[in-house]
């Protein structure tokens, strides 16, 4: 969108392969009238062909996107229970509402507002049909999470396709944290964790985790229910790929130490090892971030020091105790272990000027 209307590409009818830029207002002046413009979602050949000068904007239903179609297909699949189907319907309705709102907003900007003193010389070729708009969505979050959890445990292809959309659109609805990768390497802290994994048949969660890579085997962490897979790299080495948990089982235990090995690991007073919890849209790291500081890791550890079983929330991770942030800002070696005493001492210590 420019000062005098939408961007316009033109071609000479005698040489259509040669394209050039034209000024919308110049073309409108030559035509002697405002020119029609169709929002992207309604830029349909049959609508454009039907347009006549002076005709009102055609009111038409916004076509469903591929994502909406995929979710509607899952919502109509009676293989899934009512909770899972309701979750897919809710997200499909949300996508449709957004598309109608976006289309109407674009018409408002392109055809009415303009940036100069006069409105743009543009008329709407089509308007979205808002007869049933908005559709119901944004239901109870706990109910939606329960539905997506059931879809994640399914092995149906419709569940896989729906889950791929949900991870990109609203990952907080899924029972999984950030995707993490580490090398398969015996004798490390991660090896202690993977030794308890149980092999299993793949679920939709595993399929989405694998993406387009070939997986050698699929696993489940029996203590957190997190999906895990092992996949080869091009250099011949193997990777563990998994979702970080959102919370850890406590059962009266407490955080015993933190081990830094490609990600943050938690050891507990009852002898277990876990990848540290981390929400889906964040990641855990340590070291000098060249101005950025590892407040995410500090916030997670601060939470777990208080209660090992608390579900982490990193919406305000920058408010983590400055002493813990300073501790994780140090360049620790791979495999470094920070004891509970070290962590508690850092949490109560004001950071020193560097």
C-alpha positions as MATLAB code, in Angstrom:
seq = 'XXXXXXXXXXXXXXXXXXXXXXXXXXXXXXXXXXXXXXXXXXXXXXXXXXXXXXXXXXXXXXXXXXXXXXXXXXXXXXXXXXXXXXXXXXXXXXXXXXXXXXXXXXXXXXXXXXXXXXXXXXXXXXXXXXXXXXXXXXXXXXXXXXXXXXXXXXXXXXXXXXXXXXXXXXXXXXXXXXXXXXXXXXXXXXXXXXXXXXXXXXXXXXXXXXXXXXXXXXXXXXXXXXXXXXXXXXXXXXXXXXXXXXXXXXXXXXXXXXXXXXXXXXXXXXXXXXXXXXXXXXXXXXXXXXXXXXXXXXXXXXXXXXXXXXXXXXXXXXXXXXXXXXXXXXXXXXXXXXXXXXXXXXXXXXXXXX';
ca = [
       0.000    0.000    0.000;
       1.488    3.324   -1.071;
       0.572    6.960   -0.601;
      -1.627    6.979   -3.738;
      -3.109    3.501   -3.524;
      -2.152   -0.157   -3.740;
       1.051   -1.213   -5.459;
       0.294   -1.917   -9.107;
       2.185   -4.035  -11.626;
       1.249   -3.562  -15.276;
       2.100   -5.183  -18.593;
       1.643   -4.121  -22.197;
      -0.901   -6.350  -23.915;
       1.412   -6.619  -26.935;
       4.330   -7.707  -24.728;
       2.798   -9.237  -21.574;
       6.116  -10.733  -20.544;
       7.474   -7.232  -19.859;
       6.167   -5.923  -16.542;
       6.575   -2.470  -15.043;
       5.313   -0.481  -12.093;
       2.382    1.863  -12.581;
       0.966    4.459  -10.234;
      -2.569    3.541   -9.145;
      -3.746    7.145   -9.044;
      -2.442    7.787  -12.594;
      -4.321    4.767  -13.939;
      -7.466    5.837  -12.061;
      -7.183    9.325  -13.565;
      -6.838    7.880  -17.061;
      -9.837    5.626  -16.462;
     -11.830    8.564  -15.147;
     -13.039    6.649  -12.088;
     -11.894    4.835   -8.989;
     -10.497    1.372   -9.691;
     -11.613   -1.903   -8.119;
      -9.426   -3.801   -5.671;
     -10.026   -7.236   -4.167;
      -8.606   -8.325   -0.786;
      -6.252  -11.288   -1.041;
      -8.664  -13.830    0.418;
     -11.343  -12.809   -2.112;
      -9.085  -12.362   -5.130;
     -11.020  -14.941   -7.098;
     -11.074  -15.025  -10.898;
     -14.847  -15.348  -11.190;
     -15.422  -12.309   -8.947;
     -12.995  -10.191  -10.917;
     -14.594  -11.148  -14.240;
     -18.088  -10.279  -12.952;
     -17.157   -6.752  -11.868;
     -18.755   -3.827  -13.765;
     -18.077   -0.118  -13.285;
     -20.438    1.288  -10.699;
     -21.442   -2.125   -9.341;
     -21.496   -2.513   -5.546;
     -18.973   -4.747   -3.805;
     -19.970   -8.402   -3.988;
     -20.570   -9.892   -0.559;
     -18.999  -13.337   -0.585;
     -17.960  -15.997    1.897;
     -14.251  -16.033    2.641;
     -12.872  -19.376    1.402;
     -11.513  -21.670    4.081;
      -7.729  -21.848    4.377;
      -5.958  -25.196    4.228;
      -5.462  -25.034    7.991;
      -9.174  -24.517    8.590;
     -10.038  -27.382    6.242;
      -7.616  -29.671    8.082;
      -9.096  -28.796   11.460;
     -12.676  -29.199   10.195;
     -11.742  -32.647    8.920;
     -10.397  -33.610   12.353;
     -13.459  -32.097   14.032;
     -15.709  -34.257   11.873;
     -13.777  -37.463   12.504;
     -15.801  -39.610   14.894;
     -12.642  -41.589   15.698;
     -11.901  -38.816   18.185;
     -13.961  -38.166   21.290;
     -16.076  -35.078   21.780;
     -13.358  -33.202   23.710;
     -10.791  -33.596   20.943;
     -13.277  -32.661   18.230;
     -14.353  -29.580   20.179;
     -10.722  -28.457   20.456;
     -10.252  -28.769   16.692;
     -13.528  -26.920   16.037;
     -12.543  -24.092   18.374;
      -9.265  -23.505   16.544;
     -10.928  -23.777   13.132;
     -13.480  -21.139   14.197;
     -10.683  -18.919   15.469;
      -8.883  -19.131   12.117;
     -12.096  -18.287   10.224;
     -12.799  -15.305   12.492;
      -9.267  -14.006   11.968;
      -9.529  -14.341    8.184;
     -12.806  -12.420    8.063;
     -11.480   -9.714   10.395;
      -8.255   -9.412    8.398;
     -10.136   -9.199    5.094;
     -12.544   -6.523    6.387;
      -9.625   -4.562    7.859;
      -7.762   -4.613    4.549;
     -10.831   -3.329    2.710;
     -11.107   -0.527    5.266;
      -7.472    0.484    4.782;
      -7.210    0.118    0.995;
     -10.616    1.410   -0.034;
     -11.596    4.004    2.558;
      -8.768    5.390    4.622;
      -5.786    6.218    2.446;
      -2.720    8.119    3.577;
      -3.189   11.457    1.863;
      -5.739   14.239    2.217;
      -8.159   12.457   -0.103;
      -9.334    8.850    0.080;
      -7.578    6.390   -2.179;
      -9.129    6.151   -5.674;
     -10.087    2.557   -4.869;
     -13.413    0.778   -4.614;
     -13.870   -2.639   -3.064;
     -14.567   -5.362   -5.574;
     -15.749   -7.710   -2.840;
     -16.542   -7.703    0.867;
     -16.455  -10.666    3.287;
     -19.784  -12.169    4.280;
     -20.030  -11.627    8.029;
     -23.529  -13.059    8.467;
     -22.416  -15.645   11.014;
     -19.367  -13.759   12.193;
     -17.865  -14.254   14.677;
     -18.070  -17.983   15.237;
     -17.730  -19.186   18.836;
     -14.133  -19.799   19.892;
     -11.720  -19.203   22.771;
     -13.429  -21.801   24.945;
     -12.272  -22.885   28.386;
      -8.484  -23.307   28.167;
      -8.393  -26.410   30.363;
     -11.029  -28.143   28.229;
      -9.159  -27.217   25.050;
      -5.875  -28.483   26.503;
      -7.543  -31.776   27.404;
      -8.806  -32.124   23.828;
      -5.410  -31.408   22.284;
      -3.775  -33.836   24.685;
      -6.072  -36.593   23.393;
      -5.279  -35.690   19.789;
      -1.555  -35.804   20.611;
      -1.941  -39.381   21.882;
      -3.801  -40.523   18.755;
      -2.156  -42.334   15.840;
      -4.660  -41.109   13.219;
      -3.276  -38.998   10.319;
      -5.970  -36.356   10.949;
      -4.578  -35.915   14.456;
      -1.062  -35.441   13.083;
      -2.224  -32.789   10.600;
      -4.254  -30.956   13.255;
      -1.397  -31.052   15.750;
       1.001  -29.492   13.235;
      -1.351  -26.531   12.960;
      -1.850  -26.203   16.711;
       1.897  -26.160   17.396;
       2.298  -23.218   15.031;
      -0.830  -21.341   16.091;
      -1.210  -21.838   19.850;
       1.509  -24.124   21.280;
       0.486  -23.271   24.847;
      -2.599  -25.455   24.347;
      -0.393  -28.539   23.997;
       1.005  -30.500   26.955;
       4.580  -30.178   25.699;
       7.392  -27.720   26.177;
      10.200  -26.589   23.891;
      11.696  -28.973   21.338;
      15.255  -29.909   22.342;
      18.000  -31.863   20.596;
      21.128  -33.451   22.097;
      23.709  -35.870   20.792;
      23.506  -39.505   21.833;
      26.581  -39.785   24.032;
      27.159  -42.462   26.689;
      28.311  -41.431   30.140;
      26.650  -38.019   30.151;
      23.826  -36.636   32.285;
      21.480  -37.161   29.344;
      22.459  -40.819   29.238;
      21.182  -41.199   32.806;
      17.855  -39.792   31.645;
      17.494  -41.799   28.434;
      18.183  -45.064   30.276;
      14.697  -44.869   31.794;
      12.849  -44.142   28.546;
      10.417  -46.794   27.370;
      10.158  -47.692   23.698;
       6.672  -47.276   22.217;
       4.646  -47.030   19.034;
       4.577  -43.504   17.591;
       1.721  -41.143   18.363;
       0.717  -37.938   16.600;
       3.024  -36.102   18.991;
       5.955  -38.270   17.849;
       5.070  -37.768   14.186;
       5.049  -33.988   14.525;
       8.269  -34.113   16.548;
       9.949  -36.134   13.799;
       8.930  -33.626   11.105;
      10.391  -34.950    7.831;
      13.340  -36.731    9.422;
      13.688  -40.485    9.631;
      13.317  -41.700   13.204;
      15.060  -44.887   14.325;
      12.896  -45.436   17.402;
      10.196  -43.756   19.464;
      10.135  -43.480   23.238;
       8.162  -42.089   26.144;
       9.458  -40.687   29.426;
       7.400  -42.681   31.947;
       7.709  -39.965   34.617;
       6.627  -36.951   32.541;
       4.871  -38.576   29.523;
       7.042  -36.533   27.161;
       7.513  -37.983   23.641;
      11.103  -38.707   22.611;
      12.684  -40.040   19.437;
      16.142  -40.994   18.220;
      17.166  -39.907   14.742;
      20.403  -40.150   12.700;
      22.362  -37.142   11.497;
      24.023  -36.838    8.116;
      27.458  -37.205    9.754;
      26.508  -40.618   11.115;
      25.954  -39.485   14.685;
      22.608  -39.868   16.449;
      20.368  -37.297   18.080;
      17.805  -37.446   20.839;
      14.922  -35.117   20.054;
      12.266  -34.477   22.658;
       9.815  -32.028   24.132;
      10.831  -30.487   27.433;
       8.225  -31.088   30.145;
       6.151  -28.243   31.531;
       6.390  -29.606   35.084;
       8.180  -32.372   36.968;
       6.840  -35.036   39.302;
       7.678  -34.040   42.850;
       6.319  -36.651   45.311;
       7.941  -34.807   48.188;
      11.340  -34.477   46.468;
      13.217  -31.245   45.859;
      15.710  -29.917   43.348;
      19.141  -31.285   44.271;
      21.305  -29.765   41.524;
      21.403  -28.376   37.995;
      23.656  -29.849   35.320;
      24.487  -27.815   32.223;
      24.889  -30.067   29.212;
      23.591  -28.636   25.906;
      20.447  -27.739   27.834;
      19.572  -27.472   31.529;
      19.090  -30.713   33.484;
      17.568  -31.213   36.914;
      18.644  -33.824   39.441;
      16.268  -34.454   42.335;
      16.699  -35.542   45.928;
      15.000  -38.887   45.150;
      17.601  -39.751   42.497;
      15.885  -38.813   39.238;
      17.203  -36.811   36.275;
      14.947  -34.645   34.092;
      15.333  -32.141   31.276;
      14.403  -28.850   32.896;
      10.836  -27.680   32.231;
      10.535  -25.037   29.543;
       7.508  -23.541   27.807;
       7.060  -24.194   24.098;
       8.102  -20.755   22.849;
      11.247  -20.328   24.985;
      14.613  -22.073   25.292;
      17.079  -22.604   28.124;
      20.702  -21.572   27.807;
      23.608  -20.164   29.764;
      26.749  -18.132   29.151;
      27.513  -14.632   27.919;
      24.716  -13.667   25.538;
      26.479  -10.520   24.273;
      23.987   -8.264   26.001;
      21.223  -10.826   26.351;
      21.032  -12.714   29.634;
      19.767  -16.233   30.369;
      16.828  -15.120   32.463;
      14.703  -18.026   31.176;
      16.932  -20.611   32.864;
      17.127  -18.484   36.005;
      13.338  -18.166   36.174;
      12.843  -21.941   35.806;
      15.349  -22.738   38.547;
      13.888  -20.083   40.830;
      10.472  -21.744   40.455;
      11.765  -25.273   41.037;
      13.796  -24.277   44.100;
      10.517  -23.228   45.714;
       8.468  -26.220   44.543;
       9.794  -28.968   42.284;
       6.318  -29.821   40.983;
       5.214  -26.317   39.931;
       4.272  -25.800   36.269;
       6.679  -23.231   34.875;
       5.499  -19.924   33.454;
       8.037  -17.816   31.573;
       5.794  -14.904   30.598;
       7.864  -12.625   32.840;
      11.192  -14.446   32.923;
      13.076  -11.148   32.896;
      11.990  -10.700   36.529;
      14.093  -13.691   37.619;
      16.393  -13.079   40.627;
      19.406  -11.119   39.413;
      21.820  -13.322   41.330;
      20.612  -16.442   39.535;
      20.723  -14.638   36.198;
      24.335  -13.631   36.917;
      25.218  -17.237   37.810;
      23.825  -18.569   34.527;
      25.470  -15.715   32.666;
      28.853  -17.262   33.471;
      30.652  -19.425   30.901;
      30.178  -22.813   32.554;
      31.721  -25.858   30.880;
      29.564  -28.578   29.377;
      28.626  -30.961   32.183;
      29.104  -28.387   34.965;
      26.963  -29.123   38.044;
      25.510  -26.407   40.259;
      24.417  -27.712   43.638;
      21.279  -26.643   45.447;
      23.419  -24.691   47.928;
      25.152  -22.857   45.087;
      21.824  -21.981   43.496;
      20.243  -20.778   46.749;
      23.297  -18.672   47.557;
      23.231  -17.085   44.110;
      19.513  -16.363   44.378;
      19.953  -14.315   47.540;
      23.113  -12.533   46.345;
      22.908   -9.176   44.574;
      24.749   -9.218   41.234;
      28.216   -7.663   41.153;
      29.227   -5.006   38.655;
      31.261   -6.495   35.845;
];
